[in-house]
Amino acid sequence: MKVTQFARRWAATFSFAAAASWAAAYAPGINATEQAPGGSVLFSQSHIASGDITDATAIDVTHAAGGKTMQLTPLSLGTLDLGARWSPNGHAIIFERVATADWFTESQIYRLNRDNGRLQQITLGKSRHQYPVWGPGSWIAFIDGGVDNNQCLALVRPNGGDQHTLFCPGPADGAFQPPQWSLDGKQLFVEIHYFGNVGLNPPVYSDVYKVDIATGKATRISHLQSADQAHLAISPDGTRGVYAWDTTTAMEIVDFRTGKTRGGEFGNLYGSSPSWSHDSKHFAFTRNVAVPGSPFPFGAVFVMCSVSGDIRQITNKLNPFDAYYPVDWSRDDSRILLNRTLHIVSGPDKGVYISVNMLDVNTQAISTVADGGTADEGAWKEP
């Protein structure tokens, strides 16, 4: 499906009939295992207005094996439903809802119950409540504040109770990435990037903190300087991270235990969209490779061993104008959820097409999960 079209039909509200159907078709437990091998995947579908502006985003769900999809929130102009993630037991999802008119001032986090379709607002306050992440315990972590300013790490209960600020590192113009829970649910890892105040082209700093959720005590475990902002992917065990810089294809590995960075010693480490395996030993990423006979590259998926530095290309069927981006790994690290972007530059089907796909790491087989949408980290729930 082209990204310039409505991805789904209009809907004013999430209906209880749809909720009942969702509960029946995607219910957690043994039925889900029988009906949906591989679990369920949340993905976003958007409407793109003139000027390449996204003015509506809805949340859908489908089986990881592909097939039937179901709309969970309406596609309504002026409303964006962002960053949908599963609860640990798969009985609910959480997401941020923001009106485009209030982009710089306010958004709220909502919980949608998978069993009965109940939609509940669980945050309060006149600020942006961004990047909700449900921990293995009874807390949801999120970022509270403005857009790239005055941001803090905060917590709220799944029922909306006990909302409170946990940690505000400063400076005021710093911007958080989504928080990440430790495996035991007792700590959070957060990255904040901000500009220095020296020179005409001040450097960009990236600080990574480990925060105790019971006390709010924060320990800075990394401090790096660069000339540009970057996306940081933290390993599940919280020991390492991979930076992918915004305006270049360079990547860099940092060991939070030693403070040492790596990249050059492994040769040219370049690519984008790093995503860690569950065993914290590998990460997948996208790198453009040349296609014989074509001036346009193919966005291939690679996997790197973070210990040895060995890199292996795991999508070898080259197709120019095509690119795959890792999103998440299966629990046993045998499959990777991908977002795909396909450019068709001429002919009646000219346009940009997006889809969610599944890659078998061992066989390199790629299957379609859903057309016309994209998935985020935390959107895949296995039975």
N, C-alpha and C positions, 0 to 999 in steps of 0.2 A: 504494500500500500504506500502511496506517495505521502510524504509528510505534509504536503500542502493541502491535503483533504481532511474532512472530518473523519476521524478514525472509527467512531462509533455513532449510533443514532442518538438523537436528543433524548434526555431524560430529566425530569424536574426533581425527583427525589429517589432515594433508594427505597424500593417497595418491600413490604414484608413478604410478598409472594416471591420476589427475587431472593430474599434472604432465606426463605424455606428451601428454594431450589438449590441455592448455594450450599446450605447445610447438608442437603441430601447428596449432592454430587461431589462435594469437596470436604465432607466431614472427616475429622481426624480419627485415627484409630484403625482397626482392622479393615473396615470397609474402604478407607482411603487406600490402604495397601493393596486391596484387591482391585479397586477401580482405577487407581492412578499410580502405576509403578513409577518410582522416582519422585513421587510427591507432587507438590503444586508450586506454581511460580506466579508471583505478582508482577505485573508490568504496567507501564504508563502509556496512554494514548493521548495525543494532543491535537489541538487545532492551531494552525499557524496562520496568522493574519498577514495582510500586506505589510511589507517592510521586514519580513522574516521574524515577526514577533509572536511568541507563544501567548495566546490569550485564554486558553482553557486546557486543563489537563485532568484526566480521569484515571481511575485505578481499575484494572481488570485482573482476572485470575484465570489460569488455565492449568491443565495437567503438564507436568514436566515432559511427558512423552508426546505432547502436542494434542491437537483435536479441539474439542469444545472449549470455548472461552465464555466468560461471564463478566458483565460489567458490575463493579461493586460500588462505585461512586459516579454521579452524573457528570457528563461533559457539558459544563455550563459556562458560557462566555463570561470572563471576568473572574473566574475561580480556578485556582490551581491546587490540586491535591498532590503533594510531593513526598518522596522518600518513604514509600510504604515498606514496612517490615513486619515479619511475623512475631508473635509472642513465642516464648520457648516451647510451649506445648502445642502450638498451632491452632489454638481455639479463638484467636483474635488477631487483628492487625492494627498497627498504629501508623499515623501519617500526619503531616503538617498540611493545614488548609489555610491558604492566603488569598485574599482578594487582590487583584492586580492594582486596584486603586489604593490599597493599603500596604503595598510592597515594602515601603521603607519604615512603616510604623507598627504594624501589628499582624500577627498570625497566631493560630492556636493549634494544639495537638489534639487529635481525635482518636478514639478507640472504636473499632467496629467489631462487634462480637460475631464470631463465625457460626455460633449455634442458633442464635435467634435474630440476627440482623440488627441488633440495637446499636445505634450510633451515639456515642457519648463524647462530649467535649471534656478533656481532662486537665487543661491548663487555663489559667486566668491571668489577666494583666495586659496593659497597653504596651506590648513589645513584640518582637519577633521571637517565636518559640520554634527553633529549627532543629533538624537532624535528630529526631527521636530514635533511641535505641533501647530496646527492652533487654534488661539483663537477665542472667540465669536465676536471680532471686526475684523479689517483689518490688523492684524499682525500675523506672524508666528514666534514662539519662537524656538530656537535651541541652542545646545551647540557647541561652536567654540573652536578649539584648537587641541591638540595632543590626543594620546590614553593614558588616565589616567595621563595626565600632561598638564600644562599650559592651562587649560580650563577656558572659560568664558561663561556667558549667553549672547545671542545675539538675535537680531530681524531682520526681513526682511519683506517687503511687499509681498503679494501673486503674484505680477507681477515682483518680483525681484528687486524692487527699495528700496532705503533707508536702505541698509544693514548696521548695526552698532552694536558695542559691548555695552551691557547694564550694565554688572556687572562682575567684576573679583575678587572673594573673596580671592584667595590664600588659602593654600600654592601652590607652583608650582606643587607638586606631587599629588594634590587633584584630585578626579574624581567625576564628576557629574552623577546623575541619570537624566532621562528625566524630563524636567520642567513640571509644572502643572499650568494651568490658574485658577485664582479665578473665581467665578461664574459671577461677573460683568465685567470681562475682563480687569480690571484696574491694576491687580497685578499678579505676578508669584510667585509660591512656588518652591524652588529648594533645593535639598540636595546634599552636597558634603562630601565625606569621605576621610580621609587622615591618615597617620601614624604619631605618635609622634616620638620624637628623643631621648628618654630616655630608657636605658636598652638594654639587648640583645633581648628581645621580646617587642618592643615598642607597646603601645596600639593603637587601631584604634579609631579615633574620627569621629563623625557624626554631622555636623552642618546643620541646616535647616534655610533658609532665606526667607523672604517675600520681594519682590522687586517691587517697583512702576515703571510701564513701561514708564511713562511720564518723570520722573526725574532720574531714575536709583537708587534712594535711597533704600538701603537694610537694613532690620532689622533682626537681628538674633533672631529667635524665639525658637530655641532648640539647646542644645549642650550636646551630650552624649558620653560616653567613653565605649568601650568594648574591648574584646580580638579578635574580628573577624569582617570582613565586613558583611554588611547586606543589604537586599532589604527593602526599605521603601515605603509603600503605604499610601498616604495622603488622608484624607477624602475629598469629593468634597467641603465641606464648609470651608476647611482649618483649622479646629480647632484641629484635632487629626491625629495621624499616627500610623501605625502598622509596627514594624520591624520584619523581619524574617531573622535570621542569616544564613550565607552561609554554615557553616560546622556543624551546629547542627540543631535540630528541634525546638529550643526555639523561642518564639515570645514575643514581648513586646509592650504594648500600651503606647504612650506618649501623654499627653495633652499639646498642644502648648500654651494654655492660662495660665496654672499654672506651667508648667515645670515638673509636676509629672508624674512618670511612673507607670504602673500597669501590673500585671501579676500574681505575687505570691498570691495576695489577692483573685484571682479568681480560685485558684488551679493551676494545671500544664497547662499553656498555651503554647502549642507546635503545630507545623505544618509548612506549607510553602505556598507560592503563595497567600498571602492575597489580596483580591479585595473588595473595598467598594461598598455598595449599593448607589443609587443616593440620598437617604434621609440622608445619613451620620450616620445612626443609627445602621447599621449592616455591617459586613464584612464576606465574605466567604473565606475559606482556605482549604487546603488539609492536611489530617492527615492519616497516615497508621493505619489500624485496623487489628487485627488478624482474620484469616479465619479458622473456625473449620476444623480440619483434614488436614490442609496444613501448611507447614513451611513458606510459602510466604504470605506477607500481601496484602491487598487491599487499594489502595489510594482513600479514601472516601472524599466527600465534606461535610464540616461542615459550619454552620453559627453561628456567635457570635453576641449578642447584646452588643454594646460597652458601653451602659449605665448600664444595670443590670449585665452583665457578663454571662448571660445564653447562653449555647452552645447547638446546636441541630445538629445531623447528618441528612443530607438530601439525602444521597445516601446509601441505606441499602441493595441493592442486591449485596452481597459479591462475588467477583471474584478474586482469586489470580492472580498475575502477571499483574493486571489491575490497572490503576490510572487515576484520573480525576483532572485537575488543573483549577481553576477559572480564567477567563480572563476579563469579563465585565458583567454588569447587564443590563437588559432591563430598559427602561425609567420608568416603573411602578414597578420595582423591583420584578416582578413575575417570571422572567426567568434569567438564568445565562448561558453565553457562556463559554464553557469549551474546553480545550485541553486534549486529551486523549492519553495515551501511553499504549500499550498492548504488553507484552512480551510472545512469544510462544517459549518454551525452547526445544521442541523436535518434531519430526515428519517432514513431507514434507513441512509444512508451517512455520518451525522454523524461527524466526526473530523478529524484533521490528517493530510494526505497529503504526502509528500515525494518528490522525483524529481530526476534529473540531466537537464538539457536542453541543446540547442545552438541558438544564435541566429545567424542570418545578418545581419551588420551592415547590408548594403546593402538586402536585401529585407524585413527584419524577420520572416522566417519562423522559427518555433520548432519544433524536432523533439525527440522524447523519446530520450534515450540509455539511461536505466535508471530503473525505478520502485523506490521504497522505499529509496533511499539518498542519500548526499551525497558530493560530491567535494571534494578539497582542492587548493590550489595545488601544481603539480608533478605532478598525477595524470594529465595528458593527455600522451601520447607519440605524436607524429606519425611516420609512416614516413620 
